[in-house]
Structure formats: C-alpha cells, structure tokens
Amino acid sequence: MYRILTINPGSTSTKLALFEDEKCVLREEIHHSPEELAQFKRIVEQYEMRRDAVLRFMEENGISLSSLDAVVGRGGLMRPVESGTYLVNERMIADLMAPKEREHASNLGAIIAKEIADKAGIPAFVVDPVCVDEFDDIARISGLPEIERKSLSHALNLKATARRAAKDLGKRYEEVNLVVAHMGGGISVAPHRKGRMVDVNQALDGTGPFSPERAGGLPVGDVIRMCYSAPPYDKTRYTYEQMMRKIVGHGGLVAHLGTNDAREVERRIAQGDKYARLVYEAMAYQIAKEIGAMATVLKGEVDAIVLTGGLARSEMLVNWIKERVEWIAPVLVYPGEDEMLAMAQGALRVLRGEEKAREY
C-alpha cells in the first residue's frame, strides 16, 4: 500500500487529500479570505502562507513525513510538456517561480510538494499539468504569425476522465477517439485521438465557449476597439489589468448575470427570468459548437463525447448540449471532477512501475 499526499492550490483555497492507494482516507479544503490574499502582489509570494497551512493540516491529522511514499502537487503554468507524471526538479521550480504574464495558484503545488517530499526523502510529482501540449503542428497556427495557438487547459481532469470513459467503453485510452468537455469556472473542450490530446481551446483567456467566469472567444475587432476606447466603446478608458479582469474572472455568466453560480442561474430561470435562460442556453450552445468543431479534428471518427466538471451536474445544461451533439456520438456524463484522485493515480502508476516518471 502506498500513502500519497496531494496538494491542489486554487485561487481562493488549497485542497488537500491523503490517499492509501486509490482510497482517499482524509480530505480537507482550506479557504483563504480575500483579506489574507490581498497582502500578496504575486501568486508566488503566497508560498509560505500556503505551505504553513499544509503543514498544519499534517500536524493536526497526525500525518508524519515517514508515513508518506510520495507527495503530488497540482501542475502549474510552466513550459509545454507531454502528458504524464513528472518528477519535480529544480528546473521546474525555477520556471514556476519566475515572473510571467500569466500566473495561477496551481504554480505553488509543485513548490510546496517538493519541500515536503525533500524533508521525507521521497519523490514529489506533478501529473498532467495545465501546460500539457500534445498538439498537432497544424493546430498551432493562427491567423497571425506573431501569435501561436497554445495548449492551456484543464488537462488533469480531461485526461483522467478520458481514461475513465475509455474503460467504460471496454477499451484502452490509446484505442479510442473522444471529445471531452471539462465544464467548470473555465471550460476546456479537447479532442483525444488514440491517447493524445491533439487540440483544445485556450481555456484561460483565449477562445472557445464563455463560462461562468470567463469571456471565451470574442470578436477581435470589438476587443481592440474597447481597449483603445474607440467607438462605440468611447466612454471608459480600460487599462491592461481592467481588460484582463473583464476577460478572466468577470466575464461569462458573471458579466451577464452577476453570478458564477449555475444553481443561482437555474433558480432565476425557474422564476421566469427570460434573460437568464437566454444566457445560460447560449453557454450550452457555445459548448456544443466547440464540441462539433473538435469532432472535425477527429474527422468525425468519434467513439464518445464526454461531459465532465461541476457544470455537468446541471441536467438543464447537459440536456441542451445533448440536443445539439448526440448525432455525432454517444454522450457520456461524469459530473464533477476528482483532481485529487487523478493526481494520486498518476503517482501510483509510477510507484507501481506501470509507467516511468518523466523529467522536466
């Protein structure tokens, strides 16, 4: 039996879990208040605060370093890598700590895992980080040579759910073609061809469907006019930071309806709010359109369409999507996401000798 500690820092919380093989024996989510986070200008500056929270969790629950076989941190925004389980090394730590245009709390997962693992003399891993890149070269080309399409996605859950779907289809992941849609605060839709995620919308601040918190793909000309306060957007002068917040965090359902909670949106719809219904159905429409687009990447040879993430719990949203895509392939629904289990499973595959840990 292997004991594995998993660490998943998010924007306002740090999720922790202890596994004995695939069994989760302890789980906790530590919430960080806006006041607590406001004192830090950069994500990396939160490191000591979040590390100390992890150490308190271990102490309060009697988790000794000597009892662990591995520590897994959520993989962050680093250089593009292929899918797999990676040993955390100094090169990875340096890349995660370096100043960059995009930052995310997930960057801290590997750094915290490495410190704890080094004290215990055990390996630290990351599994299928957000920068997993298995694109075909043709998928990288945009309409401007200065801008390359990038692979940034919810790779951990996309990959784990794809493996689960393949198993339920009675096949290996490397034998199937799937279109997988992770539907949460951000939405990633990816075609998986015989074990490789060969395309995906850039779910952080790029293209694809709008989501509860993100604007998704927008008419580029209008975005430029808004940035430069050109007509009809001449009332407000937006800064770079303001525009980025509009796109990530204040876009999507938040922009239209003032909430990122799909349950609240459905309550409004039940009370007769026609605009809430229009916007919510438009999100389903855009998700379905992206699924259709990704089916063309697989030339229509799709074994199943897979819906996962928190929004997959919404029967209303799922049904709207199904109405538009079931003609392509059967739809499998796996509500929620279990990133902690996916992290533990990635480490287990290495510890059991089923696959070799990759070097970053």
N, C-alpha and C positions, 0 to 999 in steps of 0.2 A: 504494500500500500504506500502510495506517495502522498505527502501533505504539501499543498501548494497554496501560497498566499497570493491573492490577486488584488491589484490596486488600479482603480479607474477614476482618475480625476476628471470632473466635469466643470462646466463654467461656474456653477454655484454649489457644488457638492463634491465629496470624494467617496466613491463606493468601494467597499472592502468586502472580501469574502475569503473564507478558508475552506479548502476542498480536501477531502480524502478520496483520492482518485476522482471519479466524476461526481461524487456525492458532496453537496455543499452542506457543511456542518455548522457554519456560522456566517452571518451576513449582516452588514450594517452600512447605512448611508449617513455620512457626516455632512451636515449642511453648514455652509459658510454665509454669513449675513452680508448684505451689501456694504455695511459699515466696516466689517472685517476686511473685505476685499478692496475697499476704496483706498486704503493706505498704500497699495502697491501700484506702481505705474506700469510695470511689465509683469507678464504671467510668471516668468522665471523667478521674480522676487517673492512669489508666494511659496517657494520651495520649502523653506524651513518651517513655516506655519503648517503646511500640509503634511510634511514629514513627521512633525511632532504629533499631529493628530493620529497618524498611522501608528506611531509608537505607543501612544496612549491606548489605542484600541487593542494592541497586542498585550500590553501590560494588564489592562482591565479584564481581559479574557484569558489570561494565563497562557498565551502563545509564546513559547520560548523559541529562540533562534535555533537551538539544537534540534527542535522537533520538525523543522521545515526541510523539504527537499529542493524547493525552488520558489522563487518569487517572480511574479509576472506583472509587468506594468503595461498600461494602455499605451499603444504606439502612437506617437505624435507626428507633427509636421517636420519631417526630415527629407533627405534626398529620396527620389523614387527608388523603390525596391520591388522585387518579385514577391509574390505571396509566400508565406511560410513563417516559421518560428525563428527569431533572431536572438542570438546572444547579445546582451547589452555590453558594448565595449566603450573605450574612451573616445573613439571617433564619433560614435552615436551621441554620447553625452555632450561633446563639444558642439555638434551640429544642433542639438536641441536647445542648448543654452545660448547660441549665437543670436544676435539681433536679426530679426527678419520682418518682412512686411506683414505676413500672416502669423499670428500666434494663437495657440489654443491650450487650454489647461491640460489636455492629454499629453502635452510635451513633458509634463512633470512625472508621468507614470514611470517611465524608464529610469529617470534620475533617482527617484525615491527607491525603486526596486533594487537598483544597483547598490546603493549604500547599505540597505538592509541585508542583501544577499552577500555582500563582501564581508560583513561582520560575522555572518554564519558560515562562510566558506562554501557557499552553494551557488549555482548559476542563477543569473537574472535574465529573463527573456522579455521580448515583446512579440505579439502574434498579430499578423495581418494588420499592420498599422494603416492609418488613413492615407498614406502615400503609396500604397500598393499600386504598381504600374505594370500591367500586362498588355498594354495597348498594342494593336497592330499599328505599324507606322502610318498607314492611311488615316487612322483615327486622330493623329496628332495635328493634322493640317487644318489651319483656319483660313479665313479669307485675307489675313494679313500675315506676311512672313515674320513680322516682329512679335506676333502673338501665337504661341503654340497651345493647343488644347491639352490640358493637364488632367491627370488622374488623381483626383482628391475625392474620397468617398467614405461611406460607412463600410469599409472593406471587411472589418472583423465580422459584423453580422451578416453582410452579403455572402461572404464565403461560408460561414458556419451554417446558414440557412440553406444555401445551395447544396451543401453536403447532406444535410438532413433530408431535403427534398429528393435528392438522387437515391438515397437509401430507401425512402418510402416508395419510389418508383421501381425498386428492386434492381438498381444499377449502381455502379460506381460513379462518383462525381466526374471522373475523367471520361465517362462514356456518354454523358448527356449534354444537350443544349438547353439552357434555361434563360429566361429573362426574369431577373429578381429585382423587386422594388422594395427598398427599405423606406418606410414612411414614418418619420418622426418629426422632431423640430426642424430638421432638414430632410430632404428627400433625394435618395440616390437610386437611379434605375440603371441596371447593368446587364448586358448580355454575357452569359458564361458559355464558352464554346470548349467542350471537352476539357474542363478543368482549368480554363484560363478566362479571366475577366477582361475581355478584349476591348471594351469601351465602357464609358459611364459619363453621365452628365456631371459637370463640376459642381458638386452639391453645396460647397461652402459659400461662394459668392459669384457663381457663374451662371450656367444655363440650366435648362430643364424646368420642371413644374415649380410654381410657387408653393410654399409650405406654410406651416403655422407661423414661422418667424422669418422666413427668407423670401426675397422678391422673385427669385428664379430668373429665367430668361426675360429680358426686357427689350423693347425696340431701341436699338443702339443710338439712333439719331436723337430720340427724345431724351435719353440719358445724357448725351453730350449737351443738348440744349439746356437741360436742367442744371448741369454742372456749371455752365457758363452764364446762367441766368438769361438765356436767350428766349425770345417769345415762343410759346406762351408762358414760359416759366421765368418771368422777369420780376416777381415780387420778392423773392428770397434769394440771397446770395449764399449758396451752400459751400461749406469748407469740405476738404477731403474727408475729414473724420465724420462730418454730418452725413455725407453721401454714403459712406461705408456703413454707418449705423442704419440708414434707411434700407439698405440692401440686405444686411445681415443683422437680425435681431428685431428690427422694426418694420420688416416687410411682411408680405403674405397676409395671413389672417389678422395679424396684429395691426397692419396698416389699414385694412378694410373694416375690421370689426372690433379692434381694441382689445383682443384677447388671443392667446395662443392655445387656449384650451378647447379642444374639439367637443368635449362634453357640454361646455357652455354654449357653443355654436348650435349644437343639436337641440339644446333646451330652447334657444331662441326660435329655431325652426319650428319646433313643436308648438310654440306660442303664436305662430303665424308670421314670423319675420321673413318677408319675401326676399329682402336683400341678403340676409344671412344664408338663405337657401341658395340663392344665385351664386354667391361667392364660394360656398362650400362645394357646390356641384361643379363650379369652374375648376376648383383644385382637382377634383376627381377626373374631370375632362382632360386637364393637362397631364395628369399622371398616366391616364390611358393613352394619350397621344404619344408620350415618351416611350411607353411600353411598345406601341406599334412601331415607332421609329427604330427601337433597338431590335425588334423582330426582323427588320430588314437587314441589320448587320449579320444576322444568322441566316439570311436568305430564306426566311420563312420556315426553316427546319428547327422548330421549337418543340421540345418534349413537354414543357410545362411553363406556365407563368406563375411566379411565386410572389406573394404579398406578405410582408413582414413589418415589424416595427410597431410602435404604440398605436398608430392610426389604423392598423389592421384590426384593432378591436372594434372599430366603428362599422357596424353592419350596414349602415346607410352608405358610407363612403365606399366600402368594398363592393356593394351591390351596383352602385353607379359605375365603378371601374369594370366590373364583370360584364355588364351590359355591352360595353364597347370592345372588350378584348377576348371574350370567350371563344369567338370564332377562330382565333389564332391558335390557341392550345388550351388544354385544361388548366384551370386556375387552382393553385394550392395556397391555402391561407395559414400562416403561422403567426398568430397575434403576439405582440410584444417582442422583446429581444432579450437574450441572455448572454450579454457580452462577457460576463464573469465566467460562465461555464465555457464559452468559446476560448477564452484566454487559458483556462485550466486545461482544456482538451489539447490545445496547441503545445503546451509544456509536456503533457503526458505522452504525446506522440514521440517527442524527443527522448524523454526519460525511459520509455519502453523500447526504444530502438526502432520504432516504426518509421521514423524519418530523421534526417540529420539536421542539427541546428545550423542555421545559416550565419555567416559572418557578414557584418555590416561594413 
